[in-house]
Amino acid sequence: MDDKEIGEVIIKIIHQAMETNIEIELNNRLEEIRINSMSFVKIIVGIESYFDLNFEDDKLSISYFNTVMDLVHYTLYLINQ
């Protein structure tokens, strides 16, 4: 999987977690799309479940990720480990 494919999946997971269909781009800041701590947890659980991986404990904070692309890059990093 490449950045684009992972990004498409993560955007779908964000839509499901937030129960919305707003337009989301990879360069969107998480705060711009109004991701709060509850929806962030749902997004992380969705990513972990879909890709069968686990985020490191120190990465379970919304403050670690500024953009959707940051989530994509970290997910790709975990997949390639």
Sequence and secondary structure as in RCSB ss.txt:
>XXXX:A:sequence
MDDKEIGEVIIKIIHQAMETNIEIELNNRLEEIRINSMSFVKIIVGIESYFDLNFEDDKLSISYFNTVMDLVHYT
LYLINQ
>XXXX:A:secstr
  HHHHHHHHHHHHHHHHT      TT BTTTTT  HHHHHHHHHHHHHHHT    GGG SGGG  BHHHHHHHH
HHHHT 
